[in-house]
């Protein structure tokens, strides 16, 4: 894969599947076995099993409960089956597969001696699909992408990338034209978590938990194994910021303070949190500008509030704020000029969408006001990074001071001190880990993704069914072993 394609969804090819009339079923069986084609069929019902069963019974609707639950796992026989025999044998899985195949066959566009279906195929799988269809006398014909049509999105790449992709896909499907920000989203998420959960001891516990998850231990937690990159990344970030804060299960003094102690320097920590948020917002605006250009060319990139117009407004506010802080008049003037240019560009974009008239003017005014207010509120929202970091440090201090007070009294209270230390850190760990995870996700979605994405894509859903080859067991009620066509 070329390195430029790494941050992009898998390239898709628009194709026509062409088969002689007598080979349509063979072609569809190959397509189902390949799991490589999303066939255009808006009304294709993948669960049209009840209708097929009703047709086998001579027409009419199937009575409720007449279709066994195992029909929900459809399959296909390699060759055309005897539907009556399948019904008598209770092979409802094969009947369900035939119902799906019939729905696609009915949607095929007929031609002189042939029929065709259109769809989408990952470009790297197109040669293999063409070779497979050629074996049954069918063909794949590349087509141009339809104007205004959006190809489906398939996130490929390494297994690790696919493991991290739920962070983005939970928000929405990446549009086909957009850059996939999975790696950047993961990196920003774990760093924000670490800022709020800065404790080297508790961070190492998360790293150990990630190692256990990756190894599949304990057995009951194996279903959470895909989360290990998030847990491990969050643990490493928390450990790093714990060393910067001088926190190891609280202010125990076991590690030196490399940067600052949160409770002793809350204002610098607050400024650092907002500064880091400004860096993340700048990155979101940069990605948003590239995505708007890929979606609609320079006009959309220039006037969109998540494109150049929004980027210039963000830059102008930053220059004006720096000029005010440094008492530098030229920076203030430059910031004001850039802000005016940004608002003019945004006004043109909003006006084009709203149309003319009084209603349009009111809408543009409200949207401009919202653009400015939302920028300020989004930036200030990153102050929560410092706020929850201070909360975590305060809880750690409370537990440590209680432990020290009991320990200094000696005797049986030493055991109580150990209990307070263990239980207190366990409570702090559980509470703060949950809060930091939620708050980092909130900042990711509301402050960053709202600028990176303005539309939703649609996921690639290929038609896929297992193919049963060889002789089919027609014993009533029996289910023969299946073998998928390679």
C-alpha positions, 0 to 999 in steps of 0.5 A: 500500500502506498504510504499516502494511502495509509490515512485514507479509507480503502480505495473502492472501485465501482463495477458492473457484474455481468453474467449470461442469463443462464449463469446468473446464479453461479455469479451470485454464488461466487460473489457471496463466497468472496465477501468482496462486493456490496451490490446496489440494491436499496430494497434487498432484504437480507432476511427475506426468509419468511417470504421464501418459505411462504412461496414454497408453501404455495404463496401467501404469508407465512404464519407467525412462528412457522419459520424456525429460528435457524433460518436466521443463519443463511447459507448457499448450496454450490449448485441450484438446489431442489427447493421442495427437497430443502423444505422437506429436509428442514434445510432452512439455512439454505432456503434463507440463502436462496431467498437472498440470492433471488432478491439480488437476481430479481434486481439485475438489469437484463440485457441481450442474453445477459444480466448485470448488477452494479456495486462496489469492490475494494480496489485491491480485491478486484483482480481476485474477484475477476479471476473467480468470476471468469471461471464461471463465464462471468465478468467484472466491468469497471465503471466510473464513480457516479456523480454525487455518489459516495462510495462506502467506507472500509477501514483497512490497514494493520490489525492494530489500526482496525482495533483502534478504529472504534474510537472513530466509528463510534462517533460515525463512519468516516466519509470516503473522501475524508482522512481517517484520523484513527491514529491521531485520535488515539494519541490525543485521547491517551494524552488527555487521559494521562493529563487528568490521571497523572500518577506513575504508580496507577499508570503502571497498573494500567500498563500491567492490565493492558499486558494481561488483556493482550495475553488473554488473561484472565479468561473472563476478560478475553472479550475485552482484549481489543481494548488493550491498546487504549488501556496500555496507551492510557497507562503509559501517558498516566505514568509519564505525567505522574513522573512530571507531577511527582505522583506515585500513588499520591505525593509519596515522594518515591519519584521526584517532581520533574515539572510541577506539583499540580496542587502547588501550581494550579494556574500554570497547569490550567494554562498548560491544559488550555494551551494543549487544547489550542494545539489539538484544535489547530490540528482539528482545523488542519484536518478539517480543511483538508477534508473539506477540500477533498469533499468539495474542492477549494470553494468548500474548503475556503468558506466552511467554518471547519475549513480555512475560514474557521482556521483563520478565525482561530489564528486571528484570536490566537494572535490577538490574545498573544498581542494582549498578553505581550503588550504588542500592538502589531500582533493585536492589529494583525489578529483583528485583521485576520479575524475580520477576513475569517468572518467575511469568508464565513459570512459568504459561506453561510449566506450561500447556504441560507439564501436571501431575504430577511430569514436568511440574514437572521440565520447568517447572523446567528451562525456567525455569532455561534461560530465565535462563541463556540470557538471560545467555549471549545477552547476554554473547555480544555481547562477540564484537563487541568481541573480533573488533574487537580482533582486526582492529585487532591484525592491522592493527597487525601489518601496519603495524609490519612495513611501517614497520620495513622502510620505515625501513631504506630501499633495496630494503627499501622495495619489500618494505615496500610488498609487506608492506603490500599483502599483509598488508592483503589477508590481513587483509581476506579473513580478517576479512571472512569472520569478521565476516560469519559472526559477525554472522550467528550473532548475528542467528540465535541471539540475535535471531531466536530471540526474534522467531520461535517458529514457521515459516511456509510460503512462497506457492507459486502454480501457474504454467505458461506457456500456448502459444497458437495452432496447435501444431506436431505434427511428430514430435520438434519443439518449436514456439515458445511464447507465454505468455498475458498 
